[in-house]
Amino acid sequence: MPTVSSKRLAAFSQQMGTCLNAGLDVRSSFANCQNLLGKGHKANCLKIANMLQDGDMLHQAFNESTSTFPPLMTMMVEVGEIS
């Protein structure tokens, strides 16, 4: 399965930002937003959710799911987590 379309990725990113700005933690935010990625990425979303539950950072979880998230997205998330 190819990475998420630009349109879906934009909707996901906007919703994640809204959730995080509202004070939700990363795990809850991802759980609320993962449906925006489409049914074809459900297995990767479950993998990401499990990694977040285990304490991994979001960019690490995205990096393990390159068939869902493009490398540029993963790098941007990493920069955001570091800063």
DRENGU-462917 format. One record per atom (N, C-alpha, C): residue in three letters; atom name; x, z, y. Coordinates in nm, 3 decimals. Atoms other than C-alpha are relative to their C-alpha. Layout:
<'ALA', 'CA', <X, Z, Y>>
...
! end
This chain:
<'MET', 'N', <0.084, 0.000, -0.117>>
<'MET', 'CA', <0.000, 0.000, 0.000>>
<'MET', 'C', <0.089, 0.000, 0.125>>
<'PRO', 'N', <-0.080, 0.004, -0.122>>
<'PRO', 'CA', <0.144, -0.092, 0.342>>
<'PRO', 'C', <-0.027, 0.123, 0.087>>
<'THR', 'N', <0.019, -0.114, -0.090>>
<'THR', 'CA', <0.184, 0.163, 0.617>>
<'THR', 'C', <-0.134, -0.011, 0.072>>
<'VAL', 'N', <0.126, -0.008, -0.072>>
<'VAL', 'CA', <-0.117, 0.268, 0.820>>
<'VAL', 'C', <0.001, -0.102, 0.115>>
<'SER', 'N', <0.010, 0.098, -0.109>>
<'SER', 'CA', <-0.241, 0.008, 1.069>>
<'SER', 'C', <0.024, 0.070, 0.134>>
<'SER', 'N', <-0.029, -0.054, -0.134>>
<'SER', 'CA', <-0.148, 0.054, 1.434>>
<'SER', 'C', <-0.124, 0.068, 0.059>>
<'LYS', 'N', <0.125, -0.056, -0.053>>
<'LYS', 'CA', <-0.512, 0.119, 1.524>>
<'LYS', 'C', <-0.029, 0.137, -0.062>>
<'ARG', 'N', <0.024, -0.129, 0.067>>
<'ARG', 'CA', <-0.551, 0.394, 1.264>>
<'ARG', 'C', <0.106, 0.103, 0.037>>
<'LEU', 'N', <-0.108, -0.089, -0.037>>
<'LEU', 'CA', <-0.212, 0.541, 1.350>>
<'LEU', 'C', <-0.021, 0.057, 0.140>>
<'ALA', 'N', <0.029, -0.046, -0.137>>
<'ALA', 'CA', <-0.310, 0.560, 1.719>>
<'ALA', 'C', <-0.112, 0.104, 0.000>>
<'ALA', 'N', <0.111, -0.096, 0.007>>
<'ALA', 'CA', <-0.639, 0.733, 1.636>>
<'ALA', 'C', <0.046, 0.132, -0.061>>
<'PHE', 'N', <-0.053, -0.120, 0.064>>
<'PHE', 'CA', <-0.460, 0.977, 1.404>>
<'PHE', 'C', <0.087, 0.079, 0.097>>
<'SER', 'N', <-0.092, -0.068, -0.092>>
<'SER', 'CA', <-0.192, 1.055, 1.663>>
<'SER', 'C', <-0.075, 0.067, 0.114>>
<'GLN', 'N', <0.078, -0.057, -0.109>>
<'GLN', 'CA', <-0.444, 1.111, 1.940>>
<'GLN', 'C', <-0.076, 0.124, -0.047>>
<'GLN', 'N', <0.076, -0.114, 0.052>>
<'GLN', 'CA', <-0.656, 1.341, 1.724>>
<'GLN', 'C', <0.092, 0.116, -0.035>>
<'MET', 'N', <-0.097, -0.106, 0.031>>
<'MET', 'CA', <-0.351, 1.534, 1.600>>
<'MET', 'C', <0.042, 0.071, 0.128>>
<'GLY', 'N', <-0.039, -0.059, -0.128>>
<'GLY', 'CA', <-0.243, 1.586, 1.960>>
<'GLY', 'C', <-0.109, 0.089, 0.057>>
<'THR', 'N', <0.113, -0.079, -0.049>>
<'THR', 'CA', <-0.588, 1.710, 2.055>>
<'THR', 'C', <-0.011, 0.132, -0.077>>
<'CYS', 'N', <0.008, -0.121, 0.083>>
<'CYS', 'CA', <-0.596, 1.955, 1.764>>
<'CYS', 'C', <0.113, 0.097, 0.032>>
<'LEU', 'N', <-0.116, -0.086, -0.028>>
<'LEU', 'CA', <-0.246, 2.085, 1.835>>
<'LEU', 'C', <-0.011, 0.062, 0.139>>
<'ASN', 'N', <0.017, -0.053, -0.135>>
<'ASN', 'CA', <-0.318, 2.122, 2.207>>
<'ASN', 'C', <-0.110, 0.106, 0.007>>
<'ALA', 'N', <0.109, -0.098, 0.005>>
<'ALA', 'CA', <-0.633, 2.317, 2.118>>
<'ALA', 'C', <0.044, 0.130, -0.068>>
<'GLY', 'N', <-0.054, -0.122, 0.059>>
<'GLY', 'CA', <-0.415, 2.569, 1.934>>
<'GLY', 'C', <-0.005, 0.007, -0.151>>
<'LEU', 'N', <-0.002, 0.001, 0.146>>
<'LEU', 'CA', <-0.463, 2.469, 1.571>>
<'LEU', 'C', <0.143, -0.014, -0.049>>
<'ASP', 'N', <-0.133, 0.017, 0.057>>
<'ASP', 'CA', <-0.158, 2.493, 1.348>>
<'ASP', 'C', <0.011, -0.140, -0.062>>
<'VAL', 'N', <-0.026, 0.135, 0.051>>
<'VAL', 'CA', <-0.001, 2.180, 1.196>>
<'VAL', 'C', <-0.080, -0.027, -0.127>>
<'ARG', 'N', <0.073, 0.021, 0.126>>
<'ARG', 'CA', <-0.160, 2.228, 0.853>>
<'ARG', 'C', <-0.148, -0.026, 0.025>>
<'SER', 'N', <0.143, 0.018, -0.031>>
<'SER', 'CA', <-0.511, 2.264, 0.994>>
<'SER', 'C', <-0.024, -0.131, 0.074>>
<'SER', 'N', <0.013, 0.124, -0.076>>
<'SER', 'CA', <-0.459, 1.977, 1.236>>
<'SER', 'C', <0.008, -0.120, -0.095>>
<'PHE', 'N', <-0.013, 0.111, 0.094>>
<'PHE', 'CA', <-0.340, 1.746, 0.957>>
<'PHE', 'C', <-0.122, -0.009, -0.090>>
<'ALA', 'N', <0.118, 0.000, 0.086>>
<'ALA', 'CA', <-0.630, 1.851, 0.734>>
<'ALA', 'C', <-0.120, -0.061, 0.071>>
<'ASN', 'N', <0.111, 0.054, -0.077>>
<'ASN', 'CA', <-0.873, 1.762, 1.013>>
<'ASN', 'C', <0.015, -0.149, 0.029>>
<'CYS', 'N', <-0.025, 0.136, -0.045>>
<'CYS', 'CA', <-0.711, 1.426, 1.089>>
<'CYS', 'C', <0.033, -0.100, -0.111>>
<'GLN', 'N', <-0.048, 0.090, 0.105>>
<'GLN', 'CA', <-0.600, 1.282, 0.755>>
<'GLN', 'C', <-0.101, -0.107, -0.039>>
<'ASN', 'N', <0.101, 0.100, 0.035>>
<'ASN', 'CA', <-0.930, 1.102, 0.698>>
<'ASN', 'C', <0.008, -0.124, 0.089>>
<'LEU', 'N', <-0.014, 0.113, -0.091>>
<'LEU', 'CA', <-0.846, 0.876, 0.994>>
<'LEU', 'C', <0.100, -0.104, -0.053>>
<'LEU', 'N', <-0.103, 0.090, 0.052>>
<'LEU', 'CA', <-0.565, 0.718, 0.790>>
<'LEU', 'C', <-0.056, -0.101, -0.101>>
<'GLY', 'N', <0.061, 0.091, 0.097>>
<'GLY', 'CA', <-0.798, 0.554, 0.537>>
<'GLY', 'C', <0.013, 0.051, -0.142>>
<'LYS', 'N', <0.007, -0.046, 0.139>>
<'LYS', 'CA', <-0.882, 0.606, 0.172>>
<'LYS', 'C', <0.123, -0.040, -0.082>>
<'GLY', 'N', <-0.114, 0.048, 0.076>>
<'GLY', 'CA', <-0.581, 0.408, 0.050>>
<'GLY', 'C', <0.122, 0.090, 0.010>>
<'HIS', 'N', <-0.116, -0.089, -0.021>>
<'HIS', 'CA', <-0.345, 0.681, 0.173>>
<'HIS', 'C', <-0.031, 0.143, -0.043>>
<'LYS', 'N', <0.044, -0.133, 0.041>>
<'LYS', 'CA', <-0.526, 0.974, 0.014>>
<'LYS', 'C', <0.106, 0.076, -0.080>>
<'ALA', 'N', <-0.102, -0.066, 0.083>>
<'ALA', 'CA', <-0.252, 1.048, -0.242>>
<'ALA', 'C', <0.117, 0.048, 0.085>>
<'ASN', 'N', <-0.110, -0.042, -0.089>>
<'ASN', 'CA', <0.018, 1.055, 0.026>>
<'ASN', 'C', <-0.044, 0.114, 0.091>>
<'CYS', 'N', <0.050, -0.108, -0.085>>
<'CYS', 'CA', <-0.200, 1.276, 0.246>>
<'CYS', 'C', <0.000, 0.132, -0.077>>
<'LEU', 'N', <-0.003, -0.119, 0.083>>
<'LEU', 'CA', <-0.232, 1.523, -0.040>>
<'LEU', 'C', <0.144, 0.051, -0.015>>
<'LYS', 'N', <-0.142, -0.036, 0.011>>
<'LYS', 'CA', <0.146, 1.518, -0.086>>
<'LYS', 'C', <0.050, 0.064, 0.129>>
<'ILE', 'N', <-0.039, -0.055, -0.130>>
<'ILE', 'CA', <0.198, 1.579, 0.286>>
<'ILE', 'C', <-0.060, 0.138, 0.019>>
<'ALA', 'N', <0.067, -0.130, -0.014>>
<'ALA', 'CA', <-0.057, 1.862, 0.288>>
<'ALA', 'C', <0.069, 0.106, -0.085>>
<'ASN', 'N', <-0.069, -0.094, 0.088>>
<'ASN', 'CA', <0.120, 2.027, -0.006>>
<'ASN', 'C', <0.137, 0.038, 0.056>>
<'MET', 'N', <-0.131, -0.029, -0.059>>
<'MET', 'CA', <0.458, 1.996, 0.165>>
<'MET', 'C', <-0.014, 0.092, 0.121>>
<'LEU', 'N', <0.024, -0.087, -0.115>>
<'LEU', 'CA', <0.318, 2.152, 0.483>>
<'LEU', 'C', <-0.035, 0.141, -0.046>>
<'GLN', 'N', <0.037, -0.131, 0.056>>
<'GLN', 'CA', <0.168, 2.433, 0.275>>
<'GLN', 'C', <0.124, 0.074, -0.049>>
<'ASP', 'N', <-0.124, -0.060, 0.050>>
<'ASP', 'CA', <0.514, 2.492, 0.125>>
<'ASP', 'C', <0.098, 0.034, 0.112>>
<'GLY', 'N', <-0.084, -0.038, -0.113>>
<'GLY', 'CA', <0.661, 2.531, 0.475>>
<'GLY', 'C', <0.089, -0.110, 0.055>>
<'ASP', 'N', <-0.080, 0.111, -0.053>>
<'ASP', 'CA', <0.819, 2.189, 0.529>>
<'ASP', 'C', <-0.050, -0.039, 0.139>>
<'MET', 'N', <0.039, 0.049, -0.133>>
<'MET', 'CA', <0.819, 2.045, 0.879>>
<'MET', 'C', <-0.073, -0.133, -0.016>>
<'LEU', 'N', <0.082, 0.120, 0.008>>
<'LEU', 'CA', <0.584, 1.757, 0.955>>
<'LEU', 'C', <0.084, -0.125, -0.018>>
<'HIS', 'N', <-0.082, 0.122, 0.013>>
<'HIS', 'CA', <0.862, 1.500, 0.996>>
<'HIS', 'C', <0.060, -0.012, -0.140>>
<'GLN', 'N', <-0.052, 0.004, 0.137>>
<'GLN', 'CA', <1.003, 1.597, 0.656>>
<'GLN', 'C', <-0.106, -0.053, -0.096>>
<'ALA', 'N', <0.110, 0.046, 0.085>>
<'ALA', 'CA', <0.664, 1.543, 0.495>>
<'ALA', 'C', <-0.027, -0.148, 0.023>>
<'PHE', 'N', <0.020, 0.142, -0.031>>
<'PHE', 'CA', <0.619, 1.209, 0.675>>
<'PHE', 'C', <0.112, -0.084, -0.061>>
<'ASN', 'N', <-0.115, 0.073, 0.052>>
<'ASN', 'CA', <0.968, 1.104, 0.565>>
<'ASN', 'C', <-0.013, -0.025, -0.151>>
<'GLU', 'N', <0.023, 0.017, 0.145>>
<'GLU', 'CA', <0.863, 1.150, 0.201>>
<'GLU', 'C', <-0.116, -0.096, -0.028>>
<'SER', 'N', <0.117, 0.088, 0.016>>
<'SER', 'CA', <0.561, 0.924, 0.261>>
<'SER', 'C', <0.017, -0.126, 0.083>>
<'THR', 'N', <-0.030, 0.119, -0.080>>
<'THR', 'CA', <0.718, 0.609, 0.399>>
<'THR', 'C', <-0.099, -0.114, -0.022>>
<'SER', 'N', <0.100, 0.105, 0.020>>
<'SER', 'CA', <0.441, 0.397, 0.250>>
<'SER', 'C', <-0.125, 0.026, 0.085>>
<'THR', 'N', <0.111, -0.030, -0.090>>
<'THR', 'CA', <0.197, 0.569, 0.488>>
<'THR', 'C', <0.046, -0.004, 0.145>>
<'PHE', 'N', <-0.048, -0.009, -0.138>>
<'PHE', 'CA', <0.397, 0.644, 0.802>>
<'PHE', 'C', <0.128, -0.080, 0.020>>
<'PRO', 'N', <-0.121, 0.078, -0.026>>
<'PRO', 'CA', <0.649, 0.401, 0.950>>
<'PRO', 'C', <0.114, 0.090, 0.049>>
<'PRO', 'N', <-0.115, -0.081, -0.040>>
<'PRO', 'CA', <1.002, 0.530, 1.018>>
<'PRO', 'C', <0.000, 0.040, 0.148>>
<'LEU', 'N', <0.002, -0.034, -0.142>>
<'LEU', 'CA', <0.954, 0.516, 1.396>>
<'LEU', 'C', <-0.090, 0.120, 0.026>>
<'MET', 'N', <0.092, -0.113, -0.014>>
<'MET', 'CA', <0.659, 0.756, 1.370>>
<'MET', 'C', <0.067, 0.129, -0.045>>
<'THR', 'N', <-0.070, -0.117, 0.053>>
<'THR', 'CA', <0.864, 0.994, 1.159>>
<'THR', 'C', <0.106, 0.048, 0.097>>
<'MET', 'N', <-0.105, -0.037, -0.096>>
<'MET', 'CA', <1.149, 0.986, 1.410>>
<'MET', 'C', <-0.059, 0.062, 0.126>>
<'MET', 'N', <0.063, -0.055, -0.120>>
<'MET', 'CA', <0.915, 1.049, 1.704>>
<'MET', 'C', <-0.051, 0.142, -0.026>>
<'VAL', 'N', <0.047, -0.134, 0.035>>
<'VAL', 'CA', <0.761, 1.348, 1.525>>
<'VAL', 'C', <0.118, 0.096, -0.008>>
<'GLU', 'N', <-0.119, -0.085, 0.010>>
<'GLU', 'CA', <1.108, 1.485, 1.450>>
<'GLU', 'C', <0.051, 0.040, 0.137>>
<'VAL', 'N', <-0.045, -0.029, -0.137>>
<'VAL', 'CA', <1.210, 1.460, 1.815>>
<'VAL', 'C', <-0.093, 0.103, 0.064>>
<'GLY', 'N', <0.096, -0.094, -0.055>>
<'GLY', 'CA', <0.891, 1.640, 1.915>>
<'GLY', 'C', <0.014, 0.139, -0.059>>
<'GLU', 'N', <-0.016, -0.130, 0.064>>
<'GLU', 'CA', <0.948, 1.918, 1.664>>
<'GLU', 'C', <0.128, 0.070, 0.045>>
<'ILE', 'N', <-0.127, -0.057, -0.041>>
<'ILE', 'CA', <1.306, 1.968, 1.777>>
<'ILE', 'C', <-0.005, 0.049, 0.145>>
<'SER', 'N', <-0.001, -0.034, -0.143>>
<'SER', 'CA', <1.232, 1.977, 2.149>>
<'SER', 'C', <-0.103, 0.105, 0.037>>
! end
